[in-house]
Amino acid sequence: MLKDSRTQFNESRRADARRPPLTARSGSRGRLKACIAAIASAAMLAGCGGGDGGAGPAAFSVVASGDIAKCNGAPAAQSAAARTAALISRDDAIVLTLGDNAYDNGTPEEFANCFDPTWGAFKERIRPSIGNHDTYTADTAGYFGYFGTLAGPDRRGYYSFDFGGWHFISLNSSGEVSTQSAQYQWLVADLASSRGTLCTIAYWHYPLFNSGSNHGVSPEMKPIFEALYNAGVEIVLSGHEHLYERFAPQTANGVAEPARGVRQFVVGTGGYTTLDTFGAPLPNSEVRVEGTWGVLRLTLGEGQYSWQYLPVGGGAPRDSGRDVCHR
């Protein structure tokens, strides 16, 4: 079984070498304008009886999970992180990490010895977010040293990019997140500049909503969540609690709003050795899965998305569904 996992990792490394790189949002505006012009031209032809209006961007898949690499001195191939890494396909265009990438302290050695032999197989596809355990080494040297420019500019821990007609925002929930913070001001500006993008995902470590019994909610993230809601963002992904939970679309105050609320997933099941359990479910909690490691796979299309929560060990997805973007 471990030999098969290693084979898959090596094949994924070769596939990554052939895959065109993702680009930051500032470098994608030319392509976006070109796509808009092409779509407008196709629509004009369709209106004149000269075509079918053209096709939108092709759907693509994204995998996400947090709380990943914990080896306890054992070989990385024996870790739960190796088992979740085996769920990632060469066809997954992007891999999002939801914080706490390498335990216990995010040291360069923990990244080299536990994260890199497992999830590092997909490094060029990873767009990470930072977790509290990643900051326990001076200057967050392990995280920023390992991911480099993949972790965004200026070692600040937040950035955004565009891919396949979707906008992605990675935030630093271990940093300052108040409405007066530089990160919040950057986020508001980023949301304004990306208003022309139909669908948006934001992701970070500490979940605003969480029914888990270990960590619970993170109320300091409410201003961030509210800014995302006001901008019409579709999805928020978080980790921290070592379980899986999906919420119905809701406001930052936890009020269900099917028409334009933000759908939050908690996916803290990337491989940390101890898994958490649920307490009393919060309002709007729709699905809760505990006791298994796994990853969330999103299939993102033009104005729509679907999801599956895939557990290690195979078998049917433990959660699945679909929805449309509301902008």
N, C-alpha and C positions, 0 to 999 in steps of 0.2 A: 504493500500500500504506500509506504514512504517512497519507494523507488518510483512509483507512478506519479506521486506528487512532485518529486524532483524533476521528472521528465516534463511534466506540464509547466513547471517554472522555467526550465530551459527553453521550451518551445515559445513561451510567452516573451522571454528576453529577445529571441530572434525575431518574433513578430513586432516587438517594440522598435527594433532597429530599422524596420521597414516602414514604420508608421509615421506620417507627417506630424510634426510637433504641434501642440496646442499653442495659441498665441494669446497674449494679454489683450484686454479689451481695447486699449489705446491703439493696438496694431490691427484691429479688425474692422475699423470703421469703413475703410475703403472697400473691403469685401461686402460689408453690409449694404453700403450704398449701391454697389454693383448688383447685389441680389435684388434690392428693392427696384432698381431700374429694370432688371430683367423681368421681374414679376409684373411690373406696371406695363411693360411692353407686351408681355404675353396676354395680359388682361385686355389690352387695347385690341390685339389681334382677335381675341375671342369675341369681343363686342362687334367686330366687323365680319364675323364668320370666317376668320382666318386662323383657327387653332382652338385648342381646348383649354386655354388659360395657363398651361404649364403646370409643373409639379412643384410642390414646396420642398423644403429640406428633408432629406431622408431621415427616418427615425433611427435613433442610436441608443445604446444601453450604457448606463452608468452604475457602478457598484459602490456602495458606501458601508462603512462600519467604523467604530471607534474602539478605544481601549484594547490595544492589539497585542503587542509583543512582550511576553513575559516568559522567560526561559528557565529561571531558577537554577542556573548553572548547568542544566542539561543541554544536549544537542538541540539546536533550533528545529531540526526535522521532527523532533518528538513533541513539539509544543502545539498548543491549540491554535496558535497563529499560523502554523503550517497547514492545519486542517481548514481554516477559513480561507487561506490563500488559494487552496485547491479549488475553491468554489468560483474563483475569478476566471473568466474566459478570455481567450485571445481576442474575442469579438467585442469585449467591453471597451468602449472608447476612452472612458475616463474612470479613474479610481479615486474616490474621495475618502480621506481619513478624517475622522471626527474627534481627534484629540487623543491624548495619552497614547502616543505612537509606540514608545519604548519605555518599559518599566525597569526599575522602580523610580529612577531619577532622571531619565532622559539623557544619560551620559553618552559620549561618543562610542564607548565600548558596547553599551546596550544596543545602540543602533546598529553597530557593525556586526555584533555576534548573534542578535536575535531578530531584529526587524529586517535587516538586509537579506539574510538567507531565506526569508519567508516572503513578506510583502514587497521586499526590495526587488523581487523578480519583475515587478510592474512599475519600477521607479519612474520611468519617463512618462507614464500615464497618470501618475499620482499628482493630485492637487490637494495638499494637506491642509488641515487646520490644527491649531496648537491646543494642547490640554494642560492641565495643572501639573501633571507628572513630567511633562516635557520641559517645564520651567525650573525644576529642582536642581539643575546644574548651572553654575555661574554663567551669566550671559546667554543662557539657553543655548550653550555651545553645541550640544549634541543635535538638537532639532535643526537649527539654522546651518550648522556645519554639514549635516547630512543632506538636507533638501536643497540648500543653496538658493538659487533664483526661483526654484519651484515653489518656495514658501513666500513669494512676493518680495517687494522692494524694501530696502532700508531696515531689515530685521524688525519690522513693526508687527508682523503677524497677521496682517489683513490685506486683502487684495481682491480683485475681480477679474473675470475673463469671460469671453463669449465662445460658444461652440454650438454648431448645428441649429442656430436660430434661438438658442436659450442663453440667458445671462446667469452666471454663477458668481456668488459672493462668499468668500471665506473670511470669517471674523475671528477675533482673538478675545474669547470670553474670560481669559485670565488677566487681560489688561483692563484699562479704564473704559467703562461703557456708559457713563452718565451722559446726559444730553450736552454737557459742557466739554466732553472729551474730544480730542482730535479724531479718534476713531468714529465717534458718532457723527461729527461734522463731515468727515470723509464719506461715510455711508449715505447721508442725506444727499450729498452732491452726486455720488455715484448713482443713486436711484433716480435722481433727476435727469442725469445724462443718458441713462439707459431706458428712459420712459418709452422709447419707440420699440423696445423688445417686448414681444408678446408674453413670454413666460420666463420666470425667474426662480432660482433656487438659492437660498442662503444656508450656510452650515457653519457650526461651531461646536464647542464641547459641552458647556453647561446648559441643560435644558430649562426653559422657562416652565414648562409643564412636564410633570413626571410623577407617576404613581408608585414608583419604587420606594421600598422601605428603608433603604440605606441612605441615599442623599436627598431625595425629595426635590422640591421645586427650587429654582434659582431666580428669585424675584428681581435681582439686579439686572436681568436681561429684558425686563418688561419694556423699557424705552426703545431698545433695539427692535424688539418684536413689533411694537406699535408703529415704528417708522416703516417697517416692512409691510405691515398691514395697510397703512395709509397709501403706500405706493403700489398696492395690488399684487404683491408677491404671492406665488402659489404655495411653495414648499419650504419648510425649515427642517433641517436634519441636525440632530445632536447626539451625544454619547453620554459618558460619565456614569450613568447607572448601567450595570452589567446585565441588561435584559433588552427585550424589544417591546415597543409600545407605539401604537398609531392613534392619533387623535383626529377627530372630525374637524373640518375647517372652523376656525374660531377667531375671536378678537384677542387682543392682548389682555383683556380682562376676563378671559375664559368664557365668553358668551358665544354660543354656537351661531355661526353665520354661514350657511351653506352656499350662498350666492358669491361671496367674495372674501370669506375668511381664509386664514393661513392654515394649511394642513401640516402638523408637526409629527415627525417620526423620531423616536429615541432608539438608537441602534448602538448600544455599548457592548456588543457581543463579538468583538474582533479577535479575542483570544486570551484575555486576562484569565488567570487560572481559577479565580473564584467568581461564580455567578451570583447575582443578587435576586431577591424575591420581591413580590409586590405587596404593598399595603392596600388600604382602601382605594379603589379606583377614583381618580378625579373625574369631574364632569367632562363629557365629550370624549372620554377614552373609549375607543371602539374595539381595539384588539390588543391583547397582552400575551406575550410569550416569555416564559422564564425557563431556566434550566437547560438551555442549549446555546452553543455558539452559532453564529451565522452572519450572513450579509444581506443587505437590502439591494435588490437590483431594480433600477428604474429604467423603463423604456420611454424615451422622450421623443415626441413627434411634433409636428406643426400644430400648436394650439391644444395639445392633449398629452396625457402621460398615463402610464400604468406602473404597477409595482408588484414585486414578489419578495417575501422574506424567505430566504433559503437557509435551512439548517445544515450543519455539518452532518455527515453520515448518509446523505441522500434522502430520498423520500419526497413527498409532495411539499410544495411551499406551505409554510405555516400561516401565511397571510397573502392576499392578493386582491387587486382591484384596479380601477381606472377612473380617471376624471378628466375634465377639460380645464384649460386655463381661462381665467375670468376677466382678463383685460380686453 
